Amino acid sequence: MKRALLVVVMLVICGGVGMGVRAWMVADGDLEVVTVTPPADLVPLAETLTVDTTGMDTCPGFTTRVPGLPLSPPMEGQSGRVSLASVMLDDAGSALLVTCEGRTSDLGSPREHVAGLGGYDGITVVGTSVETRAGFPEMVRRDIEMSGHELSDRYFEHDGWLYIVGFLRKPHETVTLEPTVESILASWAWN
């Protein structure tokens, strides 16, 4: 099978904070693969978020730096889904959301799971790609628009569990807040 490979490297500077180097590689018939390098100057994050899932039949916990305290402790939801953390990123309602969807043995790999997601009224999928970054396995990123907001969900597997890290914001806040999200991911450590 003939595969085309295109590599483009660009550095995006936003308000004096580098968002990092991103290298895109596109192969015929596959999702776009984006290599993400954290910003040279990480955004200072005020709080340490420790998610402890001891005693819960869910994903392993983690620790990361965040701009503010989480809104609630881990909570079990429908169908085995667990909300691990919700953190406000600014006063405009932008948030970082972390959930555990369940075991990959039940849900499939991140690529399989995202490929099986259906459409919903009022939601427009604007892109799906694969991100690679230090400290994480491959992440499948799915960007959607809904009700005047954008949501970038990053799906990944750790120890047989499917996680989603979501970044909810107004469209004009994407460039401003992306360095914060990258700084949060760069500080992530498993418990």
N, C-alpha and C positions, 0 to 999 in steps of 0.2 A: 504494500500500500504506500503510495507516494504521499509524503507529508511535507507540507510547507512550514517553514519556521521563520517567524518574524520577531526580531528582538528590538524593542524600542526602550530606551532608558531616558527618563526625564526627572528632573528635580523640581518640585513645586514649592515655592516660597509663599507663605501666607502670613501677612502681618509680622514678618520678622521671625516666624517660627517655621522651620523646615518640616514638611510633612514626610520627608523620606524619599528614598529612591525606589521607584517602581519599575520593574522590567516585565514587559508583556511578552508572552510567547503564545502564538496561536498555531494550533495544528488542525489540519482538515478533520472535520467531524467531531472535534472535542470542544470542551469548554475552554474559554480563554484562561490561561494560567498567568497569574500576576505574582511576582516576587516582591514582597513588601519589606523594606528596611525601615526600622524606626527612625523618627526624626533625629537629626544631630543634636538638637536641644530639646530634651524631653520637657513636657509641660509639668510644672510643679504640681503635685497632687497632695492635698492636705491630710487625707485620712487613709488608714489601712483597713481594708475590708477583708475579714476572715469569715469564710463560709464553712461552717462545721456541720457536716451531715452525719456525724456519728449517731448510730442508733436508727437511722432512716434507711429504708431499702431504696437507695437512690445513688446518683453519681457521687464520686469522691469529691470532697471539698477542695477549696483553693483559697489563696490569699492574693490580693492585688492592691495597688494604690488607686484611690478614687478621689474626686474633688469634694465629696460630701458623704455623710453617713447614709447607709441604705434606708429605704423606707420601711422595710419589714424583714423579719427573719425568714429563712426558707419555709415555704408553705406547699403542701401537697394539693394538687388540683385534680382535674379530670384525667382519666385514662392513664394514670401513672405519671403524668407530667408533674414536675416540681418546679415552682418558681424559686430560684436560688437567691436572686438579688435584683433589686430595682434601685437605681441611684440616679438622682437628678443631676444633670450636667450644667444647668444654668437656670436662670429665673424665667425663661421663656417656655419651660416645659419639656426641654430636650432631656432624654433619659437613656441610660444604659440598662438593658434588661438581660438577665442571664437565667436560662431555664435548662432543666434536664428533661429531655423528651422521653427517655426510656432506654432500654437495652438495644444495641445495634443488632443483636441476634433476632429481635422481634421487628425492628423498624428498617433494617438495612443500613448500608453505609451512608455517610452524608450525601454522596452523589446520588445513590438510589433513592434516598428519602426525598431529596429536593426534586428529583425527576418525577416523583409520584405525587407531588403537591398539585392540587387542582386550583382552578381559578375561583374567585369569589366576586360577587357584585360589588362594584365600587373600588376594587383593587386592581391596579395595573402593574404587572411585572415589567420593570424597565431594564433589567439585566441580571444575568447569572454568570458567575465566573468562579475560578478556583484561586485562592490565595495561599501562598507559601510564605512562612515567616519563621524566624528562630523561636524555639521554645514550644512550638505547636505542631501537631500533624497538619496535613492538608486541610484547609477550610474551604467550604463551598459557600460563596457569598451570593445572596439573593436580594436584590434591591427592588422595593415596591413603592408605589405611590398610593395614598389613600387619604381621603378627607383633608386635603391640604397639607399633609405630612409626608415625609419620606421615612422608610424603615429599611435599614441594611441589616439583614440577619446573616450571621456567620455560623455555619453548621460544622461541627467537628466531633471526632470520636476520641475518647480517652478511657482506657481501661474497660472497653466494651460498652460504654455509655455514650449516648448522643446528646451533645450540648448545643445550645444556641446562645450566641451573644448578639443581642439586638441593639441597634443604635437608632433611636427615634428622634426626629427633629423636623423643623420647618425647612423647606428647600433652601432658603437663603443662609441657613446656619451650617450647612454641610462643610464648606471650606474652613470656616472658623473653628468648628468643633472636631474635625477629623484628627488634628494633632493630639487632642485630649484622649480620644478613643485609642489611638496608636500608643500613647504613653501608658494607658491602663493595660493594654495587652502586653506591652513590653515589660511591665512589672509583675505579670502573672506568675505565680508559683503554685505547684500542687501540694496539698497537705499530706 
